Amino acid sequence: MLYLVPTPVGNLEDITFRAVRVLKEVDLVACEDTRTSRVLLDRYQIGTPCVSYHDHNERQRAAELVRKMQDGKSVALISDAGSPGISDPGFFLVRECIRVEIPVTALPGPTALIPALAISGLPCERFCFEGFLPTRKGRRSRLDKLADEDRTMVLYESPHRIGRTLADLAATLGPDRKAAVIRELSKRFEETTRGTLAELASAFAERRVRGELVVVVGADQTAGRDPG
């Protein structure tokens, strides 16, 4: 059995009773970074053995984990923060489990996507999630496809690329498009910065920030309208 267990995106109190119980009961916890996960596991006195599972070893480690589950072991997959498989490792292991008919279940829980969308102040009845934009190949074509999007868009970004990404979004989607940047979500110094893409690009051009950020961009209000 494979359990996909969401972990807090910041505040360690944002974990469910069920998640703690599952992490204690499984035979093995597969972690994106065992050092990062150890802080959470120690906080809740979870002594289950851990093994690394990340982008660089997922194919080899997935095969090992599948063999263990076929032998009757239960495995919980966690990422550094949020829900496994959502812009984090997990898809490949899930696909392999499905292929060999190993049951997979996902626990509901923390994710940066929904809270950021809710506090952005932008329409959230319809939205699309773009995860991380490509850093090189395919970046321009992805941005071009977003130009006419008529739903609110949610993206993840790292601190050292946030300035470039906001500038690219302003250039492609238009400088006056409304947006918000959310950082330190659920932590003590949580901050939401709202404005146009041009204003945000200027604000973050030279600013040094820490941690991953969520960018919420308003829809193209002209998309789908009859120009006549």
C-alpha atoms as a printed R data frame, in Angstrom:
    type eleno elety resid chain resno       x      y       z
1   ATOM     1    CA   MET     A     1   0.000  0.000   0.000
2   ATOM     2    CA   LEU     A     2   1.215  3.477  -0.876
3   ATOM     3    CA   TYR     A     3   0.067  6.516   1.101
4   ATOM     4    CA   LEU     A     4   0.591 10.029  -0.251
5   ATOM     5    CA   VAL     A     5   0.830 12.161   2.879
6   ATOM     6    CA   PRO     A     6   0.812 15.981   2.685
7   ATOM     7    CA   THR     A     7   3.108 17.801   5.101
8   ATOM     8    CA   PRO     A     8   2.962 21.423   6.334
9   ATOM     9    CA   VAL     A     9   4.107 24.117   3.921
10  ATOM    10    CA   GLY     A    10   5.431 26.173   6.832
11  ATOM    11    CA   ASN     A    11   3.736 25.955  10.197
12  ATOM    12    CA   LEU     A    12   4.344 22.476  11.611
13  ATOM    13    CA   GLU     A    13   0.937 22.546  13.303
14  ATOM    14    CA   ASP     A    14  -0.725 22.255   9.894
15  ATOM    15    CA   ILE     A    15  -0.740 18.465   9.845
16  ATOM    16    CA   THR     A    16  -3.740 16.228  10.341
17  ATOM    17    CA   PHE     A    17  -4.227 13.624  13.056
18  ATOM    18    CA   ARG     A    18  -4.621 11.040  10.314
19  ATOM    19    CA   ALA     A    19  -1.322 12.006   8.689
20  ATOM    20    CA   VAL     A    20   0.543 11.559  11.984
21  ATOM    21    CA   ARG     A    21  -1.107  8.200  12.563
22  ATOM    22    CA   VAL     A    22  -0.298  6.932   9.069
23  ATOM    23    CA   LEU     A    23   3.330  8.053   9.326
24  ATOM    24    CA   LYS     A    24   3.643  6.129  12.589
25  ATOM    25    CA   GLU     A    25   1.937  2.988  11.300
26  ATOM    26    CA   VAL     A    26   3.577  2.452   7.912
27  ATOM    27    CA   ASP     A    27   6.703  0.340   7.526
28  ATOM    28    CA   LEU     A    28   8.689  3.005   5.675
29  ATOM    29    CA   VAL     A    29   8.564  6.736   4.955
30  ATOM    30    CA   ALA     A    30   9.985  7.906   1.616
31  ATOM    31    CA   CYS     A    31  11.133 11.535   1.951
32  ATOM    32    CA   GLU     A    32  12.170 14.134  -0.606
33  ATOM    33    CA   ASP     A    33  14.927 15.172   1.854
34  ATOM    34    CA   THR     A    34  15.353 13.036   4.965
35  ATOM    35    CA   ARG     A    35  17.030 15.898   6.856
36  ATOM    36    CA   THR     A    36  14.140 18.261   6.233
37  ATOM    37    CA   SER     A    37  11.538 15.625   7.048
38  ATOM    38    CA   ARG     A    38  13.308 14.634  10.251
39  ATOM    39    CA   VAL     A    39  12.363 17.992  11.822
40  ATOM    40    CA   LEU     A    40   8.671 17.227  11.317
41  ATOM    41    CA   LEU     A    41   8.932 13.556  12.268
42  ATOM    42    CA   ASP     A    42  10.805 14.350  15.474
43  ATOM    43    CA   ARG     A    43   8.231 17.000  16.374
44  ATOM    44    CA   TYR     A    44   5.500 14.339  16.383
45  ATOM    45    CA   GLN     A    45   7.666 11.523  17.765
46  ATOM    46    CA   ILE     A    46   7.480  9.496  14.573
47  ATOM    47    CA   GLY     A    47  10.255  6.906  14.578
48  ATOM    48    CA   THR     A    48   9.388  5.106  11.335
49  ATOM    49    CA   PRO     A    49  12.474  4.312   9.185
50  ATOM    50    CA   CYS     A    50  13.053  6.793   6.359
51  ATOM    51    CA   VAL     A    51  14.581  6.584   2.910
52  ATOM    52    CA   SER     A    52  15.244  9.347   0.365
53  ATOM    53    CA   TYR     A    53  13.026  9.720  -2.691
54  ATOM    54    CA   HIS     A    54  13.739 12.729  -4.903
55  ATOM    55    CA   ASP     A    55  14.080 13.844  -8.524
56  ATOM    56    CA   HIS     A    56  17.562 12.399  -8.905
57  ATOM    57    CA   ASN     A    57  16.903  8.861  -7.645
58  ATOM    58    CA   GLU     A    58  13.176  8.355  -8.189
59  ATOM    59    CA   ARG     A    59  13.354  5.670 -10.887
60  ATOM    60    CA   GLN     A    60  15.778  3.454  -8.989
61  ATOM    61    CA   ARG     A    61  14.138  4.096  -5.628
62  ATOM    62    CA   ALA     A    62  10.633  3.610  -7.044
63  ATOM    63    CA   ALA     A    63  11.578  0.102  -8.176
64  ATOM    64    CA   GLU     A    64  12.870 -0.672  -4.680
65  ATOM    65    CA   LEU     A    65   9.770  0.682  -3.000
66  ATOM    66    CA   VAL     A    66   7.456 -1.213  -5.346
67  ATOM    67    CA   ARG     A    67   9.241 -4.476  -4.500
68  ATOM    68    CA   LYS     A    68   8.812 -3.789  -0.791
69  ATOM    69    CA   MET     A    69   5.101 -3.083  -1.234
70  ATOM    70    CA   GLN     A    70   4.685 -6.232  -3.306
71  ATOM    71    CA   ASP     A    71   6.188 -8.075  -0.336
72  ATOM    72    CA   GLY     A    72   3.457 -6.666   1.880
73  ATOM    73    CA   LYS     A    73   5.145 -3.537   3.262
74  ATOM    74    CA   SER     A    74   3.331 -0.205   3.503
75  ATOM    75    CA   VAL     A    75   5.015  3.014   2.397
76  ATOM    76    CA   ALA     A    76   4.188  6.670   2.996
77  ATOM    77    CA   LEU     A    77   5.530  9.229   0.525
78  ATOM    78    CA   ILE     A    78   6.106 12.784   1.743
79  ATOM    79    CA   SER     A    79   7.757 15.823   0.190
80  ATOM    80    CA   ASP     A    80   9.596 18.662   1.913
81  ATOM    81    CA   ALA     A    81   6.317 20.583   2.071
82  ATOM    82    CA   GLY     A    82   2.806 20.192   0.696
83  ATOM    83    CA   SER     A    83   1.267 17.349  -1.268
84  ATOM    84    CA   PRO     A    84   3.499 14.738  -2.959
85  ATOM    85    CA   GLY     A    85   3.212 14.801  -6.733
86  ATOM    86    CA   ILE     A    86   2.108 18.453  -6.886
87  ATOM    87    CA   SER     A    87   5.283 20.117  -8.243
88  ATOM    88    CA   ASP     A    88   7.166 17.565  -6.134
89  ATOM    89    CA   PRO     A    89   8.322 13.969  -6.745
90  ATOM    90    CA   GLY     A    90   5.570 11.376  -6.670
91  ATOM    91    CA   PHE     A    91   3.985 10.909 -10.080
92  ATOM    92    CA   PHE     A    92   6.429  8.216 -11.229
93  ATOM    93    CA   LEU     A    93   5.985  6.106  -8.087
94  ATOM    94    CA   VAL     A    94   2.200  6.415  -8.240
95  ATOM    95    CA   ARG     A    95   2.202  5.328 -11.883
96  ATOM    96    CA   GLU     A    96   4.382  2.318 -11.108
97  ATOM    97    CA   CYS     A    97   2.108  1.277  -8.238
98  ATOM    98    CA   ILE     A    98  -0.951  1.517 -10.468
99  ATOM    99    CA   ARG     A    99   0.818 -0.489 -13.168
100 ATOM   100    CA   VAL     A   100   1.401 -3.442 -10.814
101 ATOM   101    CA   GLU     A   101  -1.953 -2.988  -9.030
102 ATOM   102    CA   ILE     A   102  -0.618 -1.773  -5.689
103 ATOM   103    CA   PRO     A   103  -3.336  0.277  -3.903
104 ATOM   104    CA   VAL     A   104  -2.638  4.012  -3.657
105 ATOM   105    CA   THR     A   105  -4.435  6.493  -1.426
106 ATOM   106    CA   ALA     A   106  -3.873 10.233  -0.986
107 ATOM   107    CA   LEU     A   107  -4.592 11.991   2.289
108 ATOM   108    CA   PRO     A   108  -6.064 15.509   2.084
109 ATOM   109    CA   GLY     A   109  -4.012 18.191   3.719
110 ATOM   110    CA   PRO     A   110  -1.664 21.156   3.345
111 ATOM   111    CA   THR     A   111  -0.801 22.707   0.001
112 ATOM   112    CA   ALA     A   112   0.436 26.194  -0.887
113 ATOM   113    CA   LEU     A   113  -1.848 26.441  -3.913
114 ATOM   114    CA   ILE     A   114  -5.284 26.903  -2.342
115 ATOM   115    CA   PRO     A   115  -4.450 29.246   0.583
116 ATOM   116    CA   ALA     A   116  -2.485 31.548  -1.727
117 ATOM   117    CA   LEU     A   117  -5.342 31.655  -4.217
118 ATOM   118    CA   ALA     A   118  -7.846 32.404  -1.462
119 ATOM   119    CA   ILE     A   119  -5.935 35.364  -0.015
120 ATOM   120    CA   SER     A   120  -4.806 36.838  -3.330
121 ATOM   121    CA   GLY     A   121  -7.954 38.909  -3.696
122 ATOM   122    CA   LEU     A   122  -8.342 37.674  -7.267
123 ATOM   123    CA   PRO     A   123 -11.332 35.682  -8.607
124 ATOM   124    CA   CYS     A   124 -10.962 32.042  -7.585
125 ATOM   125    CA   GLU     A   125 -14.131 30.352  -8.822
126 ATOM   126    CA   ARG     A   126 -12.173 29.312 -11.940
127 ATOM   127    CA   PHE     A   127  -8.408 28.925 -11.980
128 ATOM   128    CA   CYS     A   128  -5.541 26.962 -13.485
129 ATOM   129    CA   PHE     A   129  -2.384 25.730 -11.799
130 ATOM   130    CA   GLU     A   130   0.854 26.034 -13.778
131 ATOM   131    CA   GLY     A   131   3.379 24.916 -11.143
132 ATOM   132    CA   PHE     A   132   6.928 26.055 -11.940
133 ATOM   133    CA   LEU     A   133   7.553 27.639 -15.335
134 ATOM   134    CA   PRO     A   134  10.347 26.043 -17.381
135 ATOM   135    CA   THR     A   135  13.642 27.749 -16.624
136 ATOM   136    CA   ARG     A   136  15.008 27.465 -20.168
137 ATOM   137    CA   LYS     A   137  13.605 25.238 -22.903
138 ATOM   138    CA   GLY     A   138   9.908 25.790 -23.462
139 ATOM   139    CA   ARG     A   139   9.659 28.866 -21.234
140 ATOM   140    CA   ARG     A   140   8.713 31.290 -23.990
141 ATOM   141    CA   SER     A   141   6.099 28.988 -25.527
142 ATOM   142    CA   ARG     A   142   4.548 28.345 -22.108
143 ATOM   143    CA   LEU     A   143   4.301 32.061 -21.403
144 ATOM   144    CA   ASP     A   144   2.773 32.705 -24.813
145 ATOM   145    CA   LYS     A   145   0.081 30.098 -24.156
146 ATOM   146    CA   LEU     A   146  -0.827 31.834 -20.890
147 ATOM   147    CA   ALA     A   147  -1.305 35.218 -22.562
148 ATOM   148    CA   ASP     A   148  -4.959 34.565 -23.446
149 ATOM   149    CA   GLU     A   149  -5.863 32.524 -20.367
150 ATOM   150    CA   ASP     A   150  -9.287 33.601 -19.077
151 ATOM   151    CA   ARG     A   151  -8.904 32.020 -15.641
152 ATOM   152    CA   THR     A   152  -6.879 33.105 -12.628
153 ATOM   153    CA   MET     A   153  -3.434 31.483 -12.808
154 ATOM   154    CA   VAL     A   154  -1.357 30.119  -9.932
155 ATOM   155    CA   LEU     A   155   2.371 29.505 -10.255
156 ATOM   156    CA   TYR     A   156   5.182 28.452  -7.928
157 ATOM   157    CA   GLU     A   157   8.574 30.142  -8.054
158 ATOM   158    CA   SER     A   158  11.912 30.067  -6.270
159 ATOM   159    CA   PRO     A   159  13.386 33.196  -4.623
160 ATOM   160    CA   HIS     A   160  16.291 33.579  -7.035
161 ATOM   161    CA   ARG     A   161  13.983 33.516 -10.090
162 ATOM   162    CA   ILE     A   162  11.022 35.544  -8.816
163 ATOM   163    CA   GLY     A   163  12.221 38.855 -10.281
164 ATOM   164    CA   ARG     A   164  12.830 37.365 -13.715
165 ATOM   165    CA   THR     A   165   9.511 35.536 -13.725
166 ATOM   166    CA   LEU     A   166   7.486 38.614 -12.783
167 ATOM   167    CA   ALA     A   167   9.271 40.610 -15.485
168 ATOM   168    CA   ASP     A   168   8.558 37.894 -18.062
169 ATOM   169    CA   LEU     A   169   4.909 37.724 -17.022
170 ATOM   170    CA   ALA     A   170   4.555 41.505 -17.282
171 ATOM   171    CA   ALA     A   171   6.138 41.520 -20.737
172 ATOM   172    CA   THR     A   172   3.999 38.653 -22.032
173 ATOM   173    CA   LEU     A   173   0.664 39.076 -20.262
174 ATOM   174    CA   GLY     A   174   0.689 42.865 -20.030
175 ATOM   175    CA   PRO     A   175   2.060 45.198 -17.338
176 ATOM   176    CA   ASP     A   176  -1.380 46.138 -16.018
177 ATOM   177    CA   ARG     A   177  -2.538 42.577 -15.263
178 ATOM   178    CA   LYS     A   178  -3.486 42.272 -11.568
179 ATOM   179    CA   ALA     A   179  -1.444 39.801  -9.512
180 ATOM   180    CA   ALA     A   180  -0.243 38.867  -6.039
181 ATOM   181    CA   VAL     A   181   2.922 37.329  -4.644
182 ATOM   182    CA   ILE     A   182   2.620 35.313  -1.448
183 ATOM   183    CA   ARG     A   183   5.710 34.350   0.557
184 ATOM   184    CA   GLU     A   184   6.340 32.591   3.877
185 ATOM   185    CA   LEU     A   185   2.829 31.101   3.668
186 ATOM   186    CA   SER     A   186   1.540 29.983   7.103
187 ATOM   187    CA   LYS     A   187   4.734 31.172   8.811
188 ATOM   188    CA   ARG     A   188   5.246 34.009  11.286
189 ATOM   189    CA   PHE     A   189   6.266 36.544   8.631
190 ATOM   190    CA   GLU     A   190   3.702 35.596   5.989
191 ATOM   191    CA   GLU     A   191   3.392 38.377   3.444
192 ATOM   192    CA   THR     A   192   1.131 39.059   0.484
193 ATOM   193    CA   THR     A   193   2.145 41.741  -2.006
194 ATOM   194    CA   ARG     A   194  -0.578 42.825  -4.439
195 ATOM   195    CA   GLY     A   195  -0.461 45.063  -7.486
196 ATOM   196    CA   THR     A   196  -0.015 44.985 -11.237
197 ATOM   197    CA   LEU     A   197   2.587 42.726 -12.793
198 ATOM   198    CA   ALA     A   198   4.673 45.795 -13.602
199 ATOM   199    CA   GLU     A   199   4.532 46.979  -9.994
200 ATOM   200    CA   LEU     A   200   5.413 43.551  -8.634
201 ATOM   201    CA   ALA     A   201   8.246 43.084 -11.145
202 ATOM   202    CA   SER     A   202   9.724 46.377  -9.982
203 ATOM   203    CA   ALA     A   203   9.246 45.545  -6.302
204 ATOM   204    CA   PHE     A   204  10.986 42.168  -6.579
205 ATOM   205    CA   ALA     A   205  13.630 43.106  -9.166
206 ATOM   206    CA   GLU     A   206  16.401 43.573  -6.600
207 ATOM   207    CA   ARG     A   207  14.706 42.314  -3.465
208 ATOM   208    CA   ARG     A   208  16.276 39.302  -1.782
209 ATOM   209    CA   VAL     A   209  13.711 36.894  -0.387
210 ATOM   210    CA   ARG     A   210  13.789 33.405   1.074
211 ATOM   211    CA   GLY     A   211  11.670 30.311   0.544
212 ATOM   212    CA   GLU     A   212   9.459 29.356  -2.360
213 ATOM   213    CA   LEU     A   213   6.807 31.814  -3.439
214 ATOM   214    CA   VAL     A   214   3.344 31.575  -4.937
215 ATOM   215    CA   VAL     A   215   2.361 33.941  -7.757
216 ATOM   216    CA   VAL     A   216  -1.329 34.437  -8.489
217 ATOM   217    CA   VAL     A   217  -2.170 36.255 -11.725
218 ATOM   218    CA   GLY     A   218  -5.592 37.568 -12.653
219 ATOM   219    CA   ALA     A   219  -7.327 36.506 -15.835
220 ATOM   220    CA   ASP     A   220  -7.134 38.358 -19.126
221 ATOM   221    CA   GLN     A   221 -10.339 40.345 -18.930
222 ATOM   222    CA   THR     A   222 -10.480 40.696 -22.708
223 ATOM   223    CA   ALA     A   223 -10.103 36.975 -23.491
224 ATOM   224    CA   GLY     A   224 -13.060 35.598 -25.393
225 ATOM   225    CA   ARG     A   225 -14.665 38.983 -26.008
226 ATOM   226    CA   ASP     A   226 -16.026 39.922 -29.397
227 ATOM   227    CA   PRO     A   227 -13.745 42.693 -30.693
228 ATOM   228    CA   GLY     A   228 -16.640 44.162 -32.592
